[in-house]
Amino acid sequence: MSLDVLVSHLYIFVLATFVGLLVIRRVSPLLHTPLMSLTNAISAIAVVGSIVVAGKEESTLSTVLGTAAVAASMINIVGGYLITYRMLVMFKKHKQVK
């Protein structure tokens, strides 16, 4: 991988991070549960992409970064589902005990 390609990928990563932070900060607190469900779907796509990157074995760096991306995305997915589940349980009506 040439230096120009690496710099352009790093530039895209920094811009995507900045735009993502700006978008998430402007979300109303009422929309956090639906947003969490959406980010779980996006993280699932990231898992597939990172598995592809890690599986290519082009270089040690790409394999390590792909594996780290798989781990981070899976942590995000599991945590997102746990948080969504806890929030949905809070809104269920509880049976009264007599």
Order of alpha helices (4+ residues) and beta strands (2+ residues): alpha-alpha-alpha
